[in-house]
Amino acid sequence: MRNNASFPERTLNIVLKKSQATISIRNQTQAFLARNWQYLVIAALSLLAFVLIYGYRIINPAYTDWLMGKGDLSQHYIGWQAFKNGSWLFPIGMTDQLAYPSHTSIIFTDSIPLFAVFFKLFRAILPTEFQYFGLWGILCFVLQGIFAVRLIQRFVPNRLYVILTSMLFVITPVMIFRMYMHTALAGQWLILFALDTFFENKTAGSRTIYLRWAVLGLLCASTHLYFLLMCGIILAGCCLEDVIRTRKLTRAIIIALCYLLVSLVTVALLGGFSSSMDAANGGLGIFSWNLNSLINSQGWSRFLPGLPTYGVGQYEGFAYLGAGVFCLLALSLLAIAVSPKIRASIRARSSEVIALCAVFLVALVASVSPLVTLNDRLLFTISLPQFAEDLWAIFRATGRIGWIMVYLIMLGTVIISYRWINRRGAVVIAALVLCLQGYDMHEQLVTRHEEFSHSVVYQSLLAEDAFWNGVIQQNKVRHVVLLQRFMQVPEAMKWSLSKWAMDNRLTLNDFYFARDNTVVFRKNWDAPLANPDASELIIMTPDNALETTALDLFYYRVDGLIVGSFEPIPGQASIDITGFSSSRYTFGDHCVIRGEDRAGARYLNAEGKSYGPYWSLPQGTYQLVVKGNNLSHCDVGACSFSGEIHHAVSALSVQDDQISFIVTVEENTFTFEVTVENESDEDVRLDYIEFTRLG
């Protein structure tokens, strides 16, 4: 009877305990939401901003057509496809699919190595066409917002103001400018993460800080190497602040070692040191930060016109703040000037202010590069020893380093503006500034919406299906061998060709890499020339068809390409190659200094110079004829490998309408160019250059 009587009691106790557990979970959930609702709100708003700008279609991992035919964006996708198709190698970031038979790293296709390695683990269940770049875009927007909230709420208690001003970081022009152009570089939340860790350093324990910087090293190295440098500069500021505040070096040294060691190990595991790529590839001073960058809209403003830049590469230094941020900046400068309270609050954080000023100054010097420019004028050049300039040239697109300054200015203006204005006024101003910022850059946002929100179907230029299917059905071809550099193939064709190769799991011997190595390509190029076999499909454009005379193959002209095969392709008629003993270089690739390409001709001003076409030529003797007007005062030359090898010129004949000469190419080359220099004060017109093989 006692057991029967206790049964209802036990049941009641169980029900009460479950109810108490449910209430506890509910209370914990409510407490969590009360503490962190601002993160949920900013995540939702950031996701909404992404969808409003780019649409929802690109989020679909099976939708890949939007990635094709778009330069760097196509590079990222094809790089991922090649990495997915290839076997696992060591280091784990290496692939043999894009520089066959050499190996190269996923780092050098800017395919976000962190995602590439992760998703390759699941390739057995992934569809043939799979992309993660839509997911990456969402992640960048959301994390940009979350880290902005973390930063701002360290100084501002009003969470509505925090959310509104964090949205300025989410739609900042420097981030959106990079998204789906240099896609990995849209991960600028890493800079905000580094700044958040900088401020965390003052209150967090040593182990927490060591771990955070180690994680940052891992993330930067596996996203894009430029973030290693940018976050490294902030790291240096963190170490400086720690030393100023504590008067001790030990913790600062350990912080630096955690970041550097994890970064180096990550780069090594991804194959960054195993690809034989040239660390410095030229361009230092070209892709730099102009002193007008913060106010130069470059087409991103409804209010401010674009300003001139020095040369064609300073788009890399794009750092326009936006009209809304300019308003906050003006307000902040006024507050510093008139408010003793604001100045006192700045002095109270002297160690952080000094360190961040040092970070700002280092970022400024590093970003302007050795050539300090304002508008289209060179002000002066920073002279450095050659070894220092070579190190600097590893990060040749120095203009990107200016993003550090952008985010420091934005953070400072948001904090100072709030502290000078009452709570309600600050929220109103934040809302107005956010609207102004969006309106200022509205046209660029609409352009991106129109480009990415609509469904597109990629049309490959390889339209002769019978031919290309016949190649695959032979079941012998494994490798596509380009007899010219990948970047010399016409823009649209290079992506059609590389996609066809990846879709059919064929290798390429060359690709578009962030860093180059002509020695590697030469090895990949020489082997099939010496011993072609049935596993190789030789491809070139008609301009480079002089190579056909060096290889005894079956040749086909298809889709604007010359294709050579060791064995005949069933059902396809081969062509006679005797007509390819001569070729003509017409202008339009803008390989010119002090001149321009116009209406199919090239015009050289006084002291102007024409170069190119970087063709592939087999060993032999060639007659070259330059056609044009006013050529009698021009000097010509021939070289390979950007002037490293000069070819002797003989039988030179110079007339007003043509220059003819003979050149002997001592060994096979894939970078042959002709230089024409105008030594007169009058303009020169070049119509074309004709190549004829003599023997």
Salt bridges, closest charged atoms under 4 A:
ASP72 OD2 - HIS182 NE2 3.85
ASP110 OD1 - HIS224 NE2 3.44
GLU129 OE2 - LYS499 NZ 2.92
ASP196 OD2 - ARG150 NE 2.85
ASP196 OD1 - ARG154 NE 2.87
ASP196 OD2 - ARG212 NH2 2.59
GLU200 OE1 - ARG150 NH2 3.91
GLU200 OE1 - ARG154 NH2 2.42
GLU241 OE2 - ARG245 NE 2.82
ASP242 OD1 - ARG245 NH2 3.33
ASP242 OD1 - ARG251 NE 3.11
GLU316 OE1 - ARG178 NH2 2.74
GLU316 OE1 - ARG400 NE 2.86
GLU352 OE1 - ARG349 NE 2.63
GLU443 OE2 - ARG302 NE 3.90
GLU451 OE2 - LYS70 NZ 3.75
GLU491 OE1 - LYS494 NZ 2.92
ASP503 OD2 - LYS499 NZ 2.78
ASP510 OD2 - ARG485 NE 2.77
ASP516 OD1 - ARG485 NH2 2.91
ASP526 OD2 - ARG522 NE 3.93
GLU567 OE1 - LYS476 NZ 2.83
ASP589 OD1 - ARG602 NH2 2.66
GLU596 OE2 - ARG598 NH1 2.36
ASP597 OD2 - HIS590 ND1 3.98
ASP597 OD1 - ARG602 NE 2.62
GLU607 OE1 - ARG594 NH1 3.09
GLU666 OE1 - HIS647 ND1 3.32
GLU667 OE2 - ARG522 NH2 2.24
ASP687 OD1 - ARG685 NE 2.78
GLU690 OE2 - ARG584 NH2 3.13
